[in-house]
Amino acid sequence: VCEVLGYLGEISATNEVFAALINAMRDEDFVVLMGACEALGKLGEKALTNEVVASLLNAMRDGDADFRSKAYEALGKLGEKAATNEEDAALLNATRDKDSHVRWNACEALGKLGEKAAPNEAIAALINATRDKDSHVRWNACEALGRLGGKAATNEVIAVLDNAMHDEESYVRMRACEALGKLGEKALTNEVVAALLNAMRDEDSYVRMRACEAFRNLAEKAATNEVIAALINATRDKDSHVRWKAREALG
């Protein structure tokens, strides 16, 4: 039943449904608990009642890491209006959780809550998460910093994203490229341009594609002779998606 209500989304966002799902969050069956938590995250901003938020906050203190993780995921899906002081504090604390799935979903939620999520504290927590031992956490931390946009374009953020461009995992490098492209002109340091140019020669086609995309987003300020030459070269890449993004960037 919880799963069906979640699939229905905002159509089913009534007080009666909220009450039923909140009650299901106290069920003794773990599958029901997870289903109720997931459903609440799919009901949209209408689900942002004090009772729903309290229920999710309670779930964030649960002893089961999977349940905590699902609660953070649900909170992130409810949007920026969910970013109250109490939720911010819970999410910031969760970026240091012992379970990597919890840290991963907490980073993702901070990115989705945007500027409302205590920007200075959120940025500091995400910077720390880019150094996490788990690559999925590093990936989501990079993505979240990109979602914060120009507000996150501090020297420290630019430096950690530049460092992430050398990560051993290709999908972390890909998200770092993507994030740098979203930070705006402040991110256009010599080091960042050099890192993006290097990424255009990466062995992974998705990294090369995101590097082209980052140069496109950074627009005319990035249009040095070296960048233009690299993009022209990328139009001859063996991967069609890279060729497409390179032509798009040149345009």
N, C-alpha and C positions, 0 to 999 in steps of 0.2 A: 504493500500500500504506500509506504514512504517513497519507494522508487517511482511509482506512478505519479504521485503528487509532484515529485521533483521534475519529471519529464513534462508535466503540464506547465511548469514555470509560473510566470506571473498571473496566468489565468486562474490558478488555484490559490492565489495569495489573499485569503480571507482570514478573519480572526479565528474562525472555527478550525481552519487548517493549521494556523499557527499553534493554537492550543493543543491540537492533536500531535503535532510534531514535537512540541516542547515536552509533552507527556511521554512521547516515544524516546526522548533523549534520556529518560530515566529507566528505560527498559533493562531487564537483566540479560537479555540476549544481545550479544555483541554485534551480530549482523543487523539487527534492528537499530541499534545505536548509530552505527555507521550510516545506514540508509537515511535515518532522520536528519543527521548532521549534513549529509550531502544534499538532501532535499531543501533544507533551509537556505543553503548557499545558492540555490537555483531560483529562489522566489523573488529575487530583485529587491529594490529599495523599500518596497512595501513591507518587507519582512523585518525592517529595522525598528522593531518595537523594543521597549525596555526589557520585556520578558524574553524575547528571542536572543538579544545580545547577552543578557544575564546567563541564559542557558548555554550559549557558546563559550562565554568566559569560564563557566563552571567546567565545561568539557576540556578547556585548555589546561586545567589543573588535574586532569584525570591521570591515573597511574599508567594507562596504556598509551604507548607512543603513537600507535596508529590512529587512535581516537583523537588524541591531541592534534595530530597532524591534519586530520580531516576537519577539525574545528577551525584551525588557522586558515585552511583552504577556503572554507565556507565564508569566513569573515572577509577575506580578500575579495570574494566574488560579490559581496554586498555593496561594494563601492565606497567612494570617498566619505559619504555621510556616516560610515561606520567608525571613522577615525576620531574617537573620543580619547581623553587622556588615559582612561583605564585600558581601552583596547590597545592604544599605542604602547603603553608600558608592558602589556602582556606579549605583544609581538616583538618588541625589542628584547625582552627576556628570552623569548623563544629562539632568537637567532643564536643563542648560546646553549640551547637544549642538548642533552647528551645524545639524542637520537637524530640522525642525519635527515630523515624524512621530515621531522618537525622543523629543523633549521631551514630546510629547503622551502617548505610551504610558508614559513614565516617571512623569508626574503621575498617570495613571490607576492605575498599579501601586502608587504610594505610598498612594493612597486605599484601595485594596483590602487592603493589608497592615495597615491600621489602626494601633492604638497600638503595635504591635510595631516599627514602622518608625521608630526613633529620633525620637520625636515632635517635640522642639525643632528638630532639624535639618530634618526633613521639613516642618514648618510654615513654617520660614524659606524653604525652597526653593520651596514652593507659593505663598507670598506673593509672592516674586519672579516666579513664573510667571504670576500674575494680571496682570502688566504686560507680558507677552510681546507681540511684534509680530504673532504669529499668533493669530487668534481661536480656533482649535481648541484651542490650548495654554491660552489664558485660560479657555475653557469647562471643560476637564478639570481645571484647577487649582481652579476654584471648586467643581466637583463633588467633588473629592478632599477639600477642606477641610470640606465638608458631611459626608462619610463619616466624618471623624475626630470629629465630634460635639462634645460639651461640652469635650473636652480641647483643642480648637482655639479655644475661645471667649475669645481674648485681645483686648485693645483694638486691637492692630494688625490682627488677622485681621478683626475686625468692621469696621474702617475700610476695608480693601481690598475687602471684599465690598460694603460700602456704595458705594464708588467704582465697582465693577463693575456696580452697578445702573444706571449711566449709560452703560454701554458702547454703542458704535455698533451692535453685533451683538445681535439680539434673543435668540439662544440663549445668549449670555453672560449677559445680564440675567436670563434665565429660570433659569439654574443658580445665579446669585448669590442670587436669591429663595429658591430651594430650599435652598441651603446655610444661609442665615440662619435659616430655619425649623428646621433641625436642630441649631443650636448651643445651643438652650435659652434659659432666661430671661436669661442673661448678655448675650445679644444684643439685649435689649429696651432700647436707648437711644432717646432722642428722635429722633436722626438716622436710625436704622434704621426706626423706625415711620413717619417722614415719607417715607423712601425707598420703603417697601412700599406706603404709601398712594398715592404717585405712580405706582408700578408697576401699581396697580389701574386706572389710567387709560391704561396703555400701549396703543399701536396694535396690538401683537401679542397675540392672545388667549391664547397659551401663557404669556406673561409675566403677564398678568392672573390666569390660573388658578393659577400657582405662587405669586403674591402672596397669594391667598385661602388657599391650602394652607399657606403659611408662618404666617399668622395662626392658622389652625386648630392647627398644631403648637405655637405659642407659648401657646395656650390662654388661660385666664382673665386672666393678667397683661397680655395685650394688649387686653383688652376695655374700651377707653375709649369714650366716646360717639362720638368721631370715627371710630374703627375700626368700630364697630357700624353707624354710618350708611353708611359706605363699603361694608360687606358687604351691607347691605340694598339699596343701590343696585345692587350687582353681581348680585343675584338677578334683576335686569331686563336683564342683559347680553344682547346679540344672540347670543352664543355659548353653547350649551347646557352645555358643559363648565365654563365660568366660573360659570354659574348654579348648577350642581351643587356646585362647590367652595365657593361662597359660602354656600349653604344648609348644607353640611356644617360649615363653620367656625362659623356661628351656632349650630348644634346643640352 
